[in-house]
Amino acid sequence: MGLKAWTENTNLRVARSPVGKWFRLENSGHPMERKGSFFFTELRAGLATFFAMAYIISVNSNITSETGGTCVCPPEGLADNCKTNAEYLLCVQEVKRDLVTATAAIAALSTFCMGLFANLPIALAPGMGLNAYFAYTVVGAHGSGMVPYEVALTAVFVEGWVFLGLTLIGMRQWLARAIPASIKLATGVGIGLYLALIGLTYSAGIGLVQGASDTPIELAGCAPQFISENTGLCLSSEKMRSATMWIGIFCGGVLTALLMMYRVKGAVIIGILLVSIISWPRDTPVTFFPYTELGTSMFDFFKQVVTFHPIKHTLAVQKWNIAGHGGQFGLAFITFLYVDILDTTGTMYSMARFAGTIDEKTQDFEGSAIAYMVDAISISIGSLLGTPPVTAFVESGAGISEGGKTGLTSCMTGIAFFISVFFAPIFASIPAWATGCTLVIVGALMAKAAANINWRYPGDAIPAFLTIAIMPFTYSIAYGLIAGICSYMTLNTIAWMLEKISGGRIVPPNKEESDPWSWKVPGGFFPPWVKRAASGQKDFWRRDEERAALAEMESVASSQREQVAVEKGKETPH
């Protein structure tokens, strides 16, 4: 038997097994089987998704560890010591290792459950953009933000359960569809620029730009030893001379972009690994392991290669006494909630549409309720491990484009993430300049949504632009969302009032070009499964199409049984 014949035979045997029926593979006999879904295709698609988004393990740990986690600079409260105190920096390295394990673990669990229960080829992990907001705005670098790390994780934990409640009553689906289209599109673009700015700075990137004294921002790119102790700025004579920056630009940026142009699978991972491998030898100007106490500690952990690093500093550290942080806790909670609604729900819809599971009438997709519940519960579980909010990843499109159509794709991705848990020393030793250009590239991919914004009508265009601009300029996703929503409400409410007061005489000349908006959305407020349960249907979890298909199959089977009975009756002698 040739390889092709063996592959086709195995695909058919798996499809006819309980596994094939559960995931609705082609030839499984399920009434809602997904055409073109085959066992080996699904496995290959799952690996494609993993290699497209495996960068999140190192990037998320790099970004989130910038908060310092549960570490405290001695003496407590003296933030200047955070950059120089060896004891504190060693603690932060432990936090980073914890976050490598936590990121891989929650990605494995949430993605596997998404595939197993929702049967969707969508992968989950701590979200890009959300982790930046968590690290640089809510907690702040070295804990200098709105609330401590432990309180921020409490906000994330509560958000997950609130998300679950909103999903059960249908509010989450309604909000996602009711938010003005221009704001939804602009949010992704603004987050993309925000990520790009982070990737260009020193904290979690290549160090190309920095804050300035005479201007808000200026060119940088010098080695750490040439940063002035007085001003914290690059010496003018040493700008653009950082070896790590140039390695990051050419090997992590230009090479990755070229590979993406030629559609090479795993282009992002190739770029990150190349820069990391160049940075691992100790006797080079670009080493990630300098001959210091901190560098030696990092190198000793790196040499273990394969090991399980238990979570020590970030496991279940929520702080429930939020006295003194009430207002800031509320702002962080609401922003997490809103950004997640936009990010996760928007990504799920786009990936479900890509996979061909969208119902154009209701704008709902197959398995949506379960998918939202898996996502919501994963957010809270992730916070117990110490990670920012979990969200759906657009990199799921890599697996879908490889032919992934069912949850088997996500299950394979989840298994790959589980295996990566045991390679924590490798992922913890990926330097910031290896992932900085990745953030810029991710930002570029997110910015393409700007082309779909309605720039013709100022009532849509100006709020969208403010959303995009305020996020990177204020280094805050929250402020960008507030600016966009408030400006949209102000402009369009005033225009609506003038039209009503004037009896329809004072109307913007090109109002007909505005994006239509209404609180009434297709499919109604409540999700379809709630309507089915309210009507008394016992199998309310089944979609109407699936119930109709099952009924038709039962009718056909009943007719066949009757025909067989009739034939037997004719053959029986009287």
N, C-alpha and C positions, 0 to 999 in steps of 0.2 A: 504494500500500500504506500503510495507516494505521500509526501508531506501535505500537499493540497487536499488530497482525499481524506487523509487522517484529520486535518483541521476541520473540514466540512462535516465529517462524521461526528467529531467531538462536539462541535457547535450544535448539531442536531440532537445529540444525546443529552447535552446539558439543557437545551431548550425544552425538551420533553420531561425533564426531571422537575421535582418540586421547586428547585432553585429557579429554573426557567419560567415556571408559572408565576412564582412570586414577583420576579422582576419583569414579567411580561415580555420575554424575548420573542423574536419572530419564530414561528413554528411551535410555540408553547401550547397553542390551543386556547389561550385566554382571549375572551371577546374583545379586549382592549389592547391586544399585543401591539408592540411598537415595531413597525416595519423597518427593516434594515438593522435591527439590533441583534448582534451575535456575540457569543461568549468571548472569544479571543479579541474581537474588536473592542468590546467593553473594557477588557483588561488593558489593552494598549492605550486606550483613551484615558484610563485612570492614571497610568504612568505619565502620560503627556501632561495632564493637569498637575501632577505632583512636581514634575521638573519645571513647569512654568511658574509655580508659586512657592517652591521650597525656599526661595530667598527670604520669605517672611520669618523663618526661624532665626536667622542671624540679624535681619534688619529690625525685627520687633524687639529682640533682646538688646540690641545696640541702643535703640531709641528709648525704650522704657527704662533701661538701667540708668539713663541720664538723670532720672529723678532721685537716684540714690536709694530707692526702695525704703526699707526699714532702717537703713544705716543713718547714723547721726554724726555730723562733724564735731569733733571735740576741739575746744569747749563748745557745748551745745549752743546753737544759734549763731555762731560766727561763721558766716557763709564763705568768707575768703579762704578759710582753711580747707574747704572741700576740694580744691584743685591741687593741694600740695601735701595734705596729711596722708602718710603712707597707710596708717591703720584704717582710715576711712576708705581709701581707694581699694585696699584689699577686700574690704567688706563689699564694696560695689561690684568687684569682680565676682564675688560669690553670688551676689544678686543676679548678675548677668548670666551666670551658669544656671541658676535656678530658672531664669526666664527662658533659656534655651529649652530646658526640659519641659517647662510649663507650656510654651508655645507649641512644641511638637505634640505634646500629649493632648491638649485641648483641640488642636487641629485634627488629630487622629480620631478622637472620640466623636466630635461634632460632625465631621465629614462622613464617617462610617454610619452614624445614626441617620444622617440626611439621606444616604443611599438606601439603607435598610428599611426605614419606615416611610419616607416620603417618595422613594423610588425616583429621585431626580438626580441628574448628573452634575450637581452643584457642590462645590467644596467650600468649607468654612474655615476661618482662622481669625486671630486677632487682626482687626482691620487697619489698613494703611489710612492715614488721615485721622482716624479715631485714636490710634496710639500716639500720634503726634500731638493732638489736642490734649490727651491724657497727660503726656509727659511734659509738654512745654507750657501749657496754660493752666490746667487744673492743679497738677502737683508742682510743676515748675522744675527747672534744672536744680538739682541738689535740694529739692524740697522748698523752693522759693516762690511757689505759686499760690493758688487760692486756698487749698486745703492739703493736709498731709497725705502721704501715699495710702495709709490705712483707711482714711475717710473717703478718699476717691474710690477705692475698691468697694467700699460700702455702697456708694452711689451706683456703681456698676451692678452690684449684686441686686439692689432694689430695682434698678431699671429692668433687669432681666425678667423679674416676676411681674412687674407692671406690664411689660411687653406681652407676657403670656396672657394676662387678663385682657388686654386690648385685642389680642388675637382671637380669643374665645368669643368675644362679643362682636367682632367684626370691625371695631374702631380702627385697627391698624391698617386693614385693607382700604377702608374708606379714606383715611387721612392720606395715604399714599397716592390715591387717585384724585383727591380734592385739592391738594396743594397746587398752586399755579404752575403751569408747565415751564415758564421762564425761570422760576426760582429753583425748580427741581434740576433743570439742566445746568444752571449757573453754579449750583452747590458743588457738583462734581468737578467743574472747571476750577472753581476757587480752591478746592481741596488739592487739586493737581498742582496749582501754582504754589500753594503752601508747602506741599511735599518737595517741590523742586527747590524752593528756598532753603529748606532744611538740608537737602542733599548738597547744596553749594556752600554751606557754612562749616565751621570747625566741629561743632558739637556732635553731629552725626553724619558728616559728609566729607567732601574733599578739601574744604577750607579755601574756596575760591573767593568768597566774599565775607565781609565782616561788618559789624557796626562801626560807626565813625563819629568824629567830633564835629566837623564842619558840615558834613552831609549825613543824611540818615543811614546810608550804606555806602561802602566803597570796596574797591578791588583789594584782595589780600593775596593769599597763596605763598606765604613764607613758612619756613620750618618753625616748630615750636620755640626753639632757642632764640629766635629773632623777633619774638613778640615782646614789646616793651612792658616791663613790670609796672611802670607808672600809669600808662594809658591803656594797656591791654591790646594795643594795636600793632600791626605789622610795621617794622622799620621800612621806610620808603625804598631804601637801596636793596632790600631783600624780597620785594614783592615778586610773585610769580616764579620763585626759585625753589619751591618745595618739590622734592623728588616724589613724595607720596602723592601729591596732587596730580602731577603729570602722569604717573602710573595709573591713577584712578581715571583720568580723562581718556587716555589712549586705550588702555587694556580693559577698563571697566565701562567706558562710555562709547568711544568710537567703534571698538571691536564689537561690542554688544549690538549697537545700532546696525552695523553692517550685517551681522548674522541675522538680525531680525528682518532686514531688507530681503535677504535670501531665504527667509522662512525656515531657518535652521531651528529644530526643536531644542528647547533648553538653552536658548541664547543667553538669557539672563544668568543662569547658573554657570555657564561657561565663563562669562566675563567676571563674575564674582570669584570663582575658584582660581582663575588665572592670576588675578591681583593678589588673592590670599596666598597662593603658593609662592609668588615672588616675594611676599612680605614675611614669610615664615623663617627663612634662614636668619640667624642672629647677627652675623658679622657683615651686615649691609647697612647703608644709610636709610633704607626704607623698612627696616625690621619692625615687626609688631612686638617683638620680645627683646627690648633693650636690656642691658646688663644693670638692672636696678632690682630692688626688692620686689616691686610690683611685676616687672617684666619676667623675673625668674619664677615667681609664683604662677604666672600665666603660662610660661613655657613648660613647667612641671605638669600642669594639668593637661596641656596640649599633647604631651608625650604619651598619655594614657590611651589616646586614639579611640578605643572602644571601651566604654564603661557606662554604667547607669549612674547619673548624678542625681541623688534625691533632693527634693526641694526643701530647703532649710529655712530660708529667710522670708519667703513670700507666701507660704501656705496658710490659708485661713487666718489672715492678720486683720480682718475687718475691725473697724472701731465704731461701735454703735453709739457711743456718747459723742454727739456732734455739737455739744454746747460750745458756743463761740464760733462755730462754722456754719450756722443755720442758713444764712443768706447765700453764701458761696456754695454750700452743699446743694441747695436748691437750684442754683444756676447751673452747676455742673450736671446735676441729675437731669434737668430739663433739656440741656443741650445734648447730652448723650442720647436721650430718648428721641429727640427730633432728628439729630444727624443719623441715628441708626434707622429711623423710619425711612429717611431718604435713601441712605446708602444701601442697607440690606434689601429693603423692599424693591428699590429701583433695580439693583443688580439681579435679584431673583427674577423679576419680571423680564428683564432683558435676556437673561440666560434661558428662561423658560420659552420665550419667544424664539430664541435661536435654536432651541431643541425641538420646536414645533408643538408645544403642549399648551399654548394659550387658547382660551375660548374667546373669540373676538366679540361675542355678544355680551358676555358678562365682564370681560377683561380679567377673568380669573384664570388660574392655571391648575392643571392636574396635581393633586397632592398639596395645594397651597396651605391649607390649614395646618396640616402636619408639619410642613416645611417651616412655617412660622413658629410653631411650637418648639420644634427642635432648635431653631435659632435662638429663641428666647431663653430656653433652659440652658443652652450652651453658654450664653452670656453670663448667667449667674454661676455656673460651674467654673467657667474660666476665671471669674473674679476670685473664687476660692483658691485658685492656683496662683493668683497674683498678676493676671494679664488684663489689659484693656479690653473693651467690648469686642466680642466675636461677631463677624459679619460674613456675608457671602462674597466670594472673590470673582472678579471679572475674568481671572485666569482660567476659570472653569470653561471658558470658551475654547481654550486650547484642546481640552478633551472632547468637547462637543464637535469641534471641527475635525477631530480624528475619527468621528463616527460614534461617540458616546451618546446614547439615547436613554439609558435607564440608570437606576440607582447602583447597578453593579459597577459602573464607572467610579462613583464616589466611594464605594466600599474599597475598591482597589487603591484609590488615593489615600484613604484612611489607613490602610495597612502599611503603605509606604511611609506615611508620617510616623506610625508606631515604630517601625524599624529605625527611623532616624532618631528616636528618643535615646538610643544606645550609642549614638555618635555625638554626644554633647560636646566632648573636647574639640572636635573639628568645628562645629558650628559656633562655639564660644570663642574661637580664635580667628574669626573673620573680622578684619579691621573696618573701621568706619569708612575709610577711603575706598574700600572695595565695594561698598553698597551705596555710596553717595550718588554716583551716576545712575544707579538703578532707580533711586527716588526721582531723579530728573526725568528719566525715561518713562516711569510710571506716570509722572505728572503730564508729560507730553501726550500719552495715550488717553488720559482723562480729559485733556483740554479739547479733544476733538468734538465733544458735545457742544462746544460754543457755536459750531456751524449750524446747529439746529435751533438756536435761540432766535426768537422773533425780534430782530433788530429794526424792523420797519416801524413799529409802534412804540413811542417813548414810554408809555405806561407799562410795557413789558421790558423794554430794552434797558432803561435806566436802573430799575431795581435789580435786574440781572447783572448789570455791570458793577453796581455797588457791592453785590454779593461776592462777585469774583475779585474785585480790587481790595476790599476791606480785609479779607481773610489773610493774604500774605502781608499786607502793609501793617496790620496790627498784630500779626503773629497769633491770630485767634480765629478759629472757625466759628465760635459762638458770636463774635461781634459781626462777622460777615453775614451770618444768617439773620441776626437782629436787624442789620441795616437793610438787607434785601426785603424782608417781610414788612418791616415798618414803612419803607418807602413805597412798596407796592400798595399797601393798604391806604396810605395817605393820598397818593396820586389818583388812584382809581376811585376811591371813595369821594374825593372832592369833585372829580369829573362826573360821577354818578349823581351827586347832589345838585350840581349846577344844571345837569340835564333835566332832573325832576323839577327843580324850582322854576326853570325857564320854560317849562312845557315842551321840552325837546328842541328848543331853538339854539341853545349853547351846547354844542357837541363837538368833540375833536374831529377835524376834517377827515382823518383816515381811521376812524374808530372801527370800521368794518375789517381793518387789517389786524386788529388786536386778537390775541389768543382767547377763545371762548373759555369762560370759567363759570362754574356753578357748583353749589354744594351738593346738588343732585348728580350722582355719578351712575354710569351704566351698571346694571345689576343690583342697584339698591344699596342701602346701608349695611344690612346684615349679609354675612357670607352664605352661599347656597346651602351648606350643610345645616346651618341654623334653621333656615326656612323648611328644609326637609324634615328636621326633627320636630319642628313646631306643627307640621302637618300630620304627624303621627307615623311617619315612615320608620319602620324598624331598622332598615339598613341605610340610615341617614348618611352614613359616611361615604356611601357610593355616589358617584356623580350620576346625573340623569342619563347621560350617554351610556355609562357602564350598565346601569340598571336595565335600560332598553335593550342593550346588546345581550345581556344575560337572559332576559325574558324571551328574546328572539331565539337564542340557542336552545332554551328549554322547550320552546314551542316546536322547533325543528326536531329535537330529540324525542318529544312526545309523539309527533307524527310518525317518526320512524318506528317507535315502539308499537304504535297502533298498526302500522303496515306489516310489521313482523308478526304480530298477533293474528292479523287477518290471513296472512300466508300460511301460518301454522294451522289455522282453523280449516283452511281448504285442504291441507295435506292429511288431516286426521280422518281416518275411516269412520263412517257412521255405523 
